[in-house]
Amino acid sequence: MKASVTELPFNSFLGLQKAAEPSQLLRLPPGGQYLNHLGTVHASAQLALAEASSGEFLLHRLASVEGIVAVVRRLEAKFRKPASGTVTSVANAPQEKLDQSLRTLQTRAAH
């Protein structure tokens, strides 16, 4: 398993990086290659960052379960305002939900 989703070929191709700020997960650096026809960061680049961030989040939270690979099953997006420059990500989930999911995965892995 990869140490970070930034090492995956597509994410590496996009230039996704680990964020330097501890409260953030990943970052999409500024660059003209990410811009749309309005001169703002293209929605697909933002969604790639969001998808990679969910993987990075789960990679670290579920790393203790052998044989489990997190895969996005559903993705919804609602954009608040146009993005420009560096775009960073954060991810969180209620600890009780993470604990419950971890127990379920451990039970399934044991069988």
Secondary structure, 3 states (H helix, E strand, C coil): CCCCHHHCHHHHHHCCEECCCCCCCEEECCCHHHECCCCCECHHHHHHHHHHHHHHHHHHHCCCCCCCCCCCCCCCCCCCCCCCCCEECCCCCCHHHHHHHHHHHHHHHHC
